[in-house]
Amino acid sequence: HVPFPQQADKWQPDDQAEWHRLVGHAAHVVTYGSGYDVRLLHARNRGMVEASSGVVAVWVSGRQGGTMTALRYAVQRHRRPIWVDPESRRTVWPTLDTWRTLLPPPRRTGRAAA
């Protein structure tokens, strides 16, 4: 799942090469748009959750961002993510109820949802 073809364009050269290598090995690539738009990152995350039978997330507890948003969506869709915590170097499988306590509600920006 790729949000847009230019996703890696601003990354370091080694990271770009790895991204292209991995995309090149994919049996099927789903692309969500033709150019940068932050909404495509969220669409990609939702698409990955919808296409999955399971979720594994590398996430630092409390860190806001796309991973937290994707985890919140996975829990809403009754997926029970496996959590790899890079700070504690532990891998755990919290219950959905535990995930709901770990993930704060989304911040409200005052804008209508896209």
DSSP file (Angstrom, degrees, kcal/mol; ACC not computed):
  #  RESIDUE AA STRUCTURE BP1 BP2  ACC     N-H-->O    O-->H-N    N-H-->O    O-->H-N    TCO  KAPPA ALPHA  PHI   PSI    X-CA   Y-CA   Z-CA
    1    1 A H              0   0    0      0, 0.0    30,-0.2     0, 0.0    28,-0.1   0.000 360.0 360.0 360.0 119.9    0.0    0.0    0.0
    2    2 A V  B     -a   31   0A   0     28,-3.4    30,-1.7     1,-0.1    31,-0.3  -0.980 360.0-151.7-123.2 125.3    1.6    3.2   -1.2
    3    3 A P  S    S-     0   0    0      0, 0.0    30,-0.3     0, 0.0    32,-0.2   0.903  81.1 -18.0 -65.2 -39.0   -0.1    6.6   -0.6
    4    4 A F    >   -     0   0    0     28,-0.2     3,-1.8    27,-0.1    30,-0.2  -0.959  68.8-106.4-162.9 152.7    1.4    8.2   -3.8
    5    5 A P  T 3  S+     0   0    0      0, 0.0     3,-0.4     0, 0.0    29,-0.1   0.748 115.4  56.3 -60.3 -25.1    4.3    7.3   -6.1
    6    6 A Q  T >   +     0   0    0      1,-0.2     3,-1.9     2,-0.1     4,-0.3   0.235  69.3 119.6 -90.6  14.1    6.6   10.1   -4.8
    7    7 A Q  T <  S+     0   0    0     -3,-1.8     3,-0.4     1,-0.3    -1,-0.2   0.848  80.5  37.3 -49.7 -42.9    6.4    8.9   -1.2
    8    8 A A  T >  S+     0   0    0     -3,-0.4     3,-2.0     1,-0.2    -1,-0.3   0.444  84.6 106.1 -91.3  -0.1   10.1    8.3   -0.9
    9    9 A D  T <  S+     0   0    0     -3,-1.9    -1,-0.2     1,-0.3    -2,-0.1   0.780  84.3  41.0 -56.0 -33.0   11.3   11.3   -3.0
   10   10 A K  T 3  S+     0   0    0     -3,-0.4    -1,-0.3    -4,-0.3    -2,-0.1   0.358  96.2 103.2 -98.3   6.0   12.5   13.4    0.0
   11   11 A W  S <  S-     0   0    0     -3,-2.0    -3,-0.0     1,-0.2     5,-0.0  -0.304  86.6 -79.6 -81.1 168.7   14.1   10.5    1.9
   12   12 A Q     >  -     0   0    0      1,-0.1     4,-2.6    -2,-0.1     3,-0.4  -0.358  47.4-109.2 -63.3 149.4   17.8    9.8    2.2
   13   13 A P  H  > S+     0   0    0      0, 0.0     4,-2.4     0, 0.0     5,-0.2   0.858 118.3  50.2 -53.5 -41.6   19.2    7.9   -0.9
   14   14 A D  H  > S+     0   0    0      1,-0.2     4,-2.0     2,-0.2     5,-0.1   0.896 112.0  48.2 -65.1 -38.2   19.7    4.6    0.9
   15   15 A D  H  > S+     0   0    0     -3,-0.4     4,-2.4     2,-0.2    -1,-0.2   0.882 110.7  51.2 -68.9 -38.1   16.1    4.8    2.2
   16   16 A Q  H  X S+     0   0    0     -4,-2.6     4,-2.7     2,-0.2     5,-0.2   0.930 109.3  50.6 -61.9 -45.1   14.8    5.6   -1.2
   17   17 A A  H  X S+     0   0    0     -4,-2.4     4,-2.3    -5,-0.2    -2,-0.2   0.904 111.1  48.2 -60.9 -41.9   16.6    2.6   -2.7
   18   18 A E  H  X S+     0   0    0     -4,-2.0     4,-2.8     2,-0.2    -1,-0.2   0.912 110.5  51.4 -66.1 -41.9   15.2    0.3    0.0
   19   19 A W  H  X S+     0   0    0     -4,-2.4     4,-2.7     1,-0.2     5,-0.2   0.939 112.6  45.6 -58.7 -47.7   11.6    1.6   -0.6
   20   20 A H  H  X S+     0   0    0     -4,-2.7     4,-2.2     2,-0.2    -1,-0.2   0.877 112.0  52.2 -64.9 -37.4   12.0    1.0   -4.3
   21   21 A R  H  X S+     0   0    0     -4,-2.3     4,-1.1    -5,-0.2    -2,-0.2   0.943 112.5  44.8 -62.5 -47.2   13.4   -2.4   -3.7
   22   22 A L  H >X S+     0   0    0     -4,-2.8     4,-0.7     1,-0.2     3,-0.7   0.925 113.5  48.7 -64.9 -45.0   10.5   -3.4   -1.4
   23   23 A V  H >< S+     0   0    0     -4,-2.7     3,-0.8     1,-0.2    -1,-0.2   0.886 108.1  56.9 -61.5 -37.4    7.9   -2.0   -3.8
   24   24 A G  H 3< S+     0   0    0     -4,-2.2    -1,-0.2     1,-0.2    -2,-0.2   0.770 106.6  49.1 -64.8 -25.5    9.5   -3.9   -6.6
   25   25 A H  H << S+     0   0    0     -4,-1.1    -1,-0.2    -3,-0.7    -2,-0.2   0.566  85.4 113.2 -88.6  -9.8    9.1   -7.1   -4.7
   26   26 A A    <<  -     0   0    0     -3,-0.8     3,-0.2    -4,-0.7    -3,-0.0  -0.387  61.3-147.5 -67.4 137.5    5.5   -6.6   -4.0
   27   27 A A  S    S+     0   0    0      1,-0.3     2,-0.3    -2,-0.1    -1,-0.2   0.807  88.0  10.4 -70.5 -29.8    3.1   -9.0   -5.7
   28   28 A H        -     0   0    0      2,-0.0     2,-0.5    -5,-0.0    -1,-0.3  -0.976  69.1-156.6-151.8 133.5    0.5   -6.2   -5.8
   29   29 A V        -     0   0    0     -2,-0.3     2,-0.6    -3,-0.2    -6,-0.0  -0.963   2.9-159.9-117.6 126.6    0.7   -2.5   -5.1
   30   30 A V        -     0   0    0     -2,-0.5   -28,-3.4    14,-0.0     2,-0.4  -0.927  11.2-167.7-102.8 123.1   -2.3   -0.4   -4.2
   31   31 A T  B     -a    2   0A   0     -2,-0.6   -27,-0.1   -30,-0.2     3,-0.1  -0.932  11.1-163.2-114.3 136.4   -1.7    3.3   -4.8
   32   32 A Y        -     0   0    0    -30,-1.7     2,-0.3    -2,-0.4   -28,-0.2   0.526  65.5  -7.9-100.3  -8.2   -4.1    5.9   -3.3
   33   33 A G        -     0   0    0    -31,-0.3    -1,-0.2   -30,-0.3     3,-0.1  -0.981  58.9-113.0-173.6 176.4   -3.3    9.0   -5.3
   34   34 A S  S    S+     0   0    0     -2,-0.3     2,-0.3   -30,-0.2   -30,-0.1   0.565  91.0  17.2-103.3 -10.6   -0.9   10.6   -7.9
   35   35 A G  S    S-     0   0    0    -32,-0.2    -1,-0.1   -30,-0.1     5,-0.1  -0.961  97.8 -57.7-155.3 169.3    0.8   13.3   -5.7
   36   36 A Y        +     0   0    0     -2,-0.3     2,-0.3    -3,-0.1    -2,-0.1  -0.229  57.6 146.5 -58.7 131.3    1.4   14.3   -2.2
   37   37 A D    >>  -     0   0    0     -4,-0.0     3,-2.1     1,-0.0     4,-0.8  -0.811  45.9-138.0-160.7 123.9   -1.6   14.9    0.0
   38   38 A V  H >> S+     0   0    0      1,-0.3     4,-1.3    -2,-0.3     3,-0.7   0.809 103.7  65.3 -57.1 -29.7   -1.6   14.1    3.7
   39   39 A R  H 3> S+     0   0    0      1,-0.2     4,-2.3     2,-0.2    -1,-0.3   0.801  93.8  60.5 -63.1 -26.9   -5.1   12.6    3.3
   40   40 A L  H <> S+     0   0    0     -3,-2.1     4,-2.6     2,-0.2    -1,-0.2   0.818  98.1  57.3 -70.8 -29.7   -3.6    9.9    1.1
   41   41 A L  H <X S+     0   0    0     -4,-0.8     4,-2.0    -3,-0.7    -1,-0.2   0.923 110.5  43.6 -63.8 -42.6   -1.4    8.8    4.0
   42   42 A H  H  X S+     0   0    0     -4,-1.3     4,-2.6     2,-0.2    -2,-0.2   0.881 112.4  52.4 -69.5 -38.3   -4.5    8.2    6.1
   43   43 A A  H  X S+     0   0    0     -4,-2.3     4,-2.6     2,-0.2    -2,-0.2   0.911 109.1  50.6 -62.5 -41.6   -6.3    6.5    3.2
   44   44 A R  H  X S+     0   0    0     -4,-2.6     4,-2.4     2,-0.2    -2,-0.2   0.922 110.3  49.4 -61.2 -44.6   -3.3    4.2    2.8
   45   45 A N  H  X S+     0   0    0     -4,-2.0     4,-2.1     2,-0.2    -2,-0.2   0.927 112.5  46.8 -62.2 -45.2   -3.4    3.4    6.5
   46   46 A R  H  X S+     0   0    0     -4,-2.6     4,-2.8     1,-0.2    -1,-0.2   0.913 111.6  52.5 -61.9 -41.6   -7.2    2.6    6.4
   47   47 A G  H  X S+     0   0    0     -4,-2.6     4,-2.0     1,-0.2    -2,-0.2   0.886 107.8  50.8 -61.9 -40.0   -6.6    0.5    3.3
   48   48 A M  H  X S+     0   0    0     -4,-2.4     4,-0.6     2,-0.2    -1,-0.2   0.921 112.1  47.2 -63.9 -43.0   -3.9   -1.5    5.0
   49   49 A V  H >< S+     0   0    0     -4,-2.1     3,-1.2     1,-0.2    -2,-0.2   0.942 112.3  49.5 -63.3 -46.9   -6.2   -2.2    7.9
   50   50 A E  H 3< S+     0   0    0     -4,-2.8    -1,-0.2     1,-0.3    -2,-0.2   0.853 112.4  47.9 -60.7 -35.4   -9.2   -3.1    5.7
   51   51 A A  H 3< S+     0   0    0     -4,-2.0    -1,-0.3    -5,-0.2     2,-0.2   0.542 101.3  88.9 -82.4  -6.5   -7.0   -5.5    3.7
   52   52 A S    <<  -     0   0    0     -3,-1.2     3,-0.1    -4,-0.6    -3,-0.0  -0.575  54.3-164.6 -99.0 154.0   -5.5   -7.2    6.7
   53   53 A S  S    S+     0   0    0      1,-0.3     2,-0.3    -2,-0.2    -1,-0.1   0.440  88.7  17.0-102.4  -6.9   -6.5  -10.1    8.9
   54   54 A G        -     0   0    0     25,-0.1     2,-0.4    -5,-0.1    -1,-0.3  -0.981  68.9-141.1-157.7 160.1   -4.1   -8.9   11.5
   55   55 A V        -     0   0    0     25,-0.3    27,-3.0    -2,-0.3     2,-0.4  -0.993   9.4-173.8-131.8 131.9   -2.1   -5.8   12.5
   56   56 A V  E     -b   82   0B   0     -2,-0.4     2,-0.4    25,-0.2    27,-0.2  -0.997  15.9-172.3-121.1 127.5    1.4   -5.5   13.8
   57   57 A A  E     -b   83   0B   0     25,-2.8    27,-3.3    -2,-0.4     2,-0.7  -0.975  23.8-153.3-128.0 132.7    2.5   -2.0   14.8
   58   58 A V  E     +b   84   0B   0     -2,-0.4     2,-0.3    25,-0.2    27,-0.2  -0.918  42.7 154.9 -96.1 112.6    5.8   -0.5   15.9
   59   59 A W        -     0   0    0     25,-1.8     2,-0.6    -2,-0.7    28,-0.2  -0.999  45.9-134.2-148.7 136.8    4.7    2.4   18.1
   60   60 A V    >   -     0   0    0     -2,-0.3     3,-2.4    25,-0.1    25,-0.1  -0.837  47.8-103.2 -89.8 122.0    6.0    4.5   21.0
   61   61 A S  T 3  S+     0   0    0     -2,-0.6     3,-0.1     1,-0.3    -1,-0.1  -0.147 101.5   9.2 -50.9 129.8    3.3    4.8   23.5
   62   62 A G  T 3  S+     0   0    0      1,-0.3     2,-0.4    40,-0.3    -1,-0.3   0.241  87.7 139.8  86.7 -13.1    1.6    8.2   23.5
   63   63 A R    <   -     0   0    0     -3,-2.4    -1,-0.3     1,-0.1     5,-0.2  -0.509  46.0-139.7 -71.3 122.9    3.3    9.4   20.3
   64   64 A Q        +     0   0    0     -2,-0.4     2,-0.3    -3,-0.1     3,-0.1  -0.445  52.9  76.0 -75.3 151.9    0.8   11.2   18.1
   65   65 A G  S  > S-     0   0    0      1,-0.1     4,-2.2    -2,-0.1     5,-0.2  -0.907  92.6 -37.4 143.0-166.2    0.8   10.7   14.4
   66   66 A G  H  > S+     0   0    0     -2,-0.3     4,-2.6     1,-0.2     5,-0.2   0.841 126.7  54.2 -63.4 -37.2   -0.1    8.4   11.6
   67   67 A T  H  > S+     0   0    0      2,-0.2     4,-2.6     1,-0.2    -1,-0.2   0.926 110.2  47.4 -65.0 -42.4    0.7    5.2   13.4
   68   68 A M  H  > S+     0   0    0     -5,-0.2     4,-2.6     2,-0.2    -2,-0.2   0.915 112.3  50.1 -63.6 -41.1   -1.6    6.2   16.3
   69   69 A T  H  X S+     0   0    0     -4,-2.2     4,-2.2     1,-0.2    -2,-0.2   0.912 111.6  48.3 -62.8 -42.1   -4.3    7.1   13.9
   70   70 A A  H  X S+     0   0    0     -4,-2.6     4,-2.7     2,-0.2    -2,-0.2   0.896 111.5  50.1 -65.9 -40.0   -4.0    3.7   12.1
   71   71 A L  H  X S+     0   0    0     -4,-2.6     4,-2.5     2,-0.2     5,-0.2   0.922 109.2  51.3 -63.2 -43.4   -4.0    1.9   15.4
   72   72 A R  H  X S+     0   0    0     -4,-2.6     4,-2.2     1,-0.2    -2,-0.2   0.922 111.8  47.5 -58.6 -44.4   -7.2    3.7   16.5
   73   73 A Y  H  X S+     0   0    0     -4,-2.2     4,-1.8     2,-0.2    -2,-0.2   0.916 109.8  52.7 -64.2 -43.2   -8.8    2.8   13.2
   74   74 A A  H  <>S+     0   0    0     -4,-2.7     5,-3.0     1,-0.2    -2,-0.2   0.919 110.2  47.7 -59.1 -44.0   -7.7   -0.9   13.5
   75   75 A V  H ><5S+     0   0    0     -4,-2.5     3,-1.7     1,-0.2    -1,-0.2   0.903 109.0  53.6 -65.3 -40.7   -9.3   -1.1   17.0
   76   76 A Q  H 3<5S+     0   0    0     -4,-2.2    -1,-0.2     1,-0.3    -2,-0.2   0.841 108.2  51.3 -59.8 -32.7  -12.5    0.6   15.7
   77   77 A R  T 3<5S-     0   0    0     -4,-1.8    -1,-0.3    -5,-0.1    -2,-0.2   0.244 122.6-109.0 -89.9  12.6  -12.6   -2.2   13.0
   78   78 A H  T < 5S+     0   0    0     -3,-1.7     2,-0.4     1,-0.3    -3,-0.2   0.783  71.2 143.5  64.7  30.7  -12.1   -4.9   15.8
   79   79 A R      < -     0   0    0     -5,-3.0    -1,-0.3    -6,-0.2    -2,-0.1  -0.839  44.3-144.7 -93.3 139.3   -8.6   -5.7   14.8
   80   80 A R        -     0   0    0     -2,-0.4   -25,-0.3    -3,-0.1    16,-0.1  -0.840  20.8-146.4-107.4  95.3   -6.4   -6.5   17.8
   81   81 A P        -     0   0    0      0, 0.0     2,-0.5     0, 0.0   -25,-0.2  -0.270   8.0-131.6 -67.1 143.7   -2.9   -5.2   16.9
   82   82 A I  E     -b   56   0B   0    -27,-3.0   -25,-2.8    11,-0.2     2,-0.6  -0.812  29.9-142.0 -84.1 133.3    0.3   -6.8   18.1
   83   83 A W  E     -bC  57  92B   0      9,-3.3     9,-2.5    -2,-0.5     2,-0.7  -0.893  17.3-167.9-111.0 119.3    2.4   -4.0   19.6
   84   84 A V  E     -bC  58  91B   0    -27,-3.3   -25,-1.8    -2,-0.6     7,-0.2  -0.924  12.6-161.0 -99.9 113.0    6.1   -3.8   19.1
   85   85 A D  E  >> - C   0  90B   0      5,-3.0     4,-1.7    -2,-0.7     5,-1.2  -0.845   7.3-167.5 -98.9 106.9    7.4   -1.2   21.6
   86   86 A P  T  45S+     0   0    0      0, 0.0    -1,-0.1     0, 0.0   -26,-0.1   0.739  84.8  55.0 -69.1 -21.0   10.8    0.0   20.5
   87   87 A E  T  45S+     0   0    0    -28,-0.2   -27,-0.1     1,-0.2    -2,-0.0   0.930 119.8  28.6 -76.7 -45.3   11.5    1.8   23.8
   88   88 A S  T  45S-     0   0    0      2,-0.2    -1,-0.2    -3,-0.0     3,-0.1   0.602 100.4-132.6 -88.1 -11.4   10.8   -1.1   26.1
   89   89 A R  T  <5 +     0   0    0     -4,-1.7     2,-0.3     1,-0.2    -2,-0.0   0.883  63.2 130.4  58.3  40.5   12.0   -3.6   23.4
   90   90 A R  E   < -C   85   0B   0     -5,-1.2    -5,-3.0     2,-0.0     2,-0.5  -0.904  50.0-150.6-122.3 151.8    8.9   -5.7   24.2
   91   91 A T  E     +C   84   0B   0     -2,-0.3     2,-0.3    -7,-0.2    -7,-0.2  -0.992  26.8 168.1-120.6 125.4    6.2   -7.2   21.9
   92   92 A V  E     -C   83   0B   0     -9,-2.5    -9,-3.3    -2,-0.5    -2,-0.0  -0.881  34.3-140.3-134.4 163.9    2.8   -7.6   23.4
   93   93 A W        -     0   0    0     -2,-0.3   -11,-0.2   -11,-0.2    -2,-0.0  -0.698  28.5-165.5-126.2  77.9   -0.7   -8.4   22.3
   94   94 A P        -     0   0    0      0, 0.0     2,-0.0     0, 0.0    -2,-0.0  -0.215  24.2-108.5 -63.4 152.2   -3.1   -6.1   24.3
   95   95 A T     >  -     0   0    0      1,-0.1     4,-2.4   -15,-0.0     5,-0.2  -0.302  33.2-105.9 -68.2 164.3   -6.8   -6.8   24.3
   96   96 A L  H  > S+     0   0    0      1,-0.2     4,-2.2     2,-0.2     5,-0.1   0.889 123.2  54.0 -60.2 -38.7   -9.0   -4.4   22.4
   97   97 A D  H  > S+     0   0    0      2,-0.2     4,-1.2     1,-0.2    -1,-0.2   0.902 108.3  49.0 -63.5 -39.8  -10.2   -2.9   25.7
   98   98 A T  H  > S+     0   0    0      1,-0.2     4,-1.8     2,-0.2     3,-0.5   0.913 108.6  53.5 -65.4 -41.4   -6.5   -2.3   26.7
   99   99 A W  H  X S+     0   0    0     -4,-2.4     4,-2.1     1,-0.2    -2,-0.2   0.907 103.5  57.2 -57.8 -40.9   -5.9   -0.6   23.3
  100  100 A R  H  < S+     0   0    0     -4,-2.2    -1,-0.2     1,-0.2    -2,-0.2   0.828 109.1  45.3 -62.1 -30.4   -8.8    1.7   23.9
  101  101 A T  H  < S+     0   0    0     -4,-1.2    -1,-0.2    -3,-0.5    -2,-0.2   0.791 112.3  51.7 -81.2 -27.6   -7.1    2.9   27.1
  102  102 A L  H  < S+     0   0    0     -4,-1.8   -40,-0.3     1,-0.1    -2,-0.2   0.807 102.0  66.2 -75.4 -30.6   -3.7    3.2   25.4
  103  103 A L  S  < S-     0   0    0     -4,-2.1    -1,-0.1    -5,-0.2   -42,-0.0  -0.826  78.5-143.9-101.5 110.5   -5.0    5.4   22.6
  104  104 A P        -     0   0    0      0, 0.0     3,-0.1     0, 0.0   -32,-0.1  -0.291  35.8 -88.9 -65.5 157.4   -6.3    8.8   23.5
  105  105 A P        -     0   0    0      0, 0.0     3,-0.1     0, 0.0   -33,-0.0  -0.270  57.3 -85.2 -62.6 154.7   -9.3   10.1   21.5
  106  106 A P        -     0   0    0      0, 0.0     2,-0.2     0, 0.0    -3,-0.0  -0.254  45.4-108.4 -60.9 147.1   -8.5   12.0   18.4
  107  107 A R        -     0   0    0     -3,-0.1     2,-0.5     1,-0.0     0, 0.0  -0.552  29.8-129.2 -73.6 140.4   -7.7   15.7   18.7
  108  108 A R        -     0   0    0     -2,-0.2    -1,-0.0     1,-0.1     0, 0.0  -0.808  23.3-177.5 -93.8 129.8  -10.4   18.0   17.3
  109  109 A T        -     0   0    0     -2,-0.5    -1,-0.1     2,-0.3     3,-0.1   0.527  45.2-115.4-102.0  -8.2   -9.2   20.6   14.9
  110  110 A G  S    S+     0   0    0      1,-0.4     2,-0.3     0, 0.0    -2,-0.1   0.367  80.6 116.2  87.6  -6.1  -12.5   22.3   14.3
  111  111 A R  S    S-     0   0    0      1,-0.1    -1,-0.4     0, 0.0    -2,-0.3  -0.661  74.0-104.9 -94.0 153.2  -12.5   21.3   10.7
  112  112 A A        -     0   0    0     -2,-0.3    -1,-0.1     1,-0.1     2,-0.0  -0.475  46.5 -96.4 -70.8 146.5  -15.0   19.0    9.1
  113  113 A A              0   0    0      1,-0.1    -1,-0.1    -2,-0.1     0, 0.0  -0.351 360.0 360.0 -64.7 143.4  -13.7   15.5    8.4
  114  114 A A              0   0    0     -3,-0.1    -1,-0.1    -2,-0.0    -2,-0.0   0.458 360.0 360.0 -80.2 360.0  -12.5   14.9    4.9
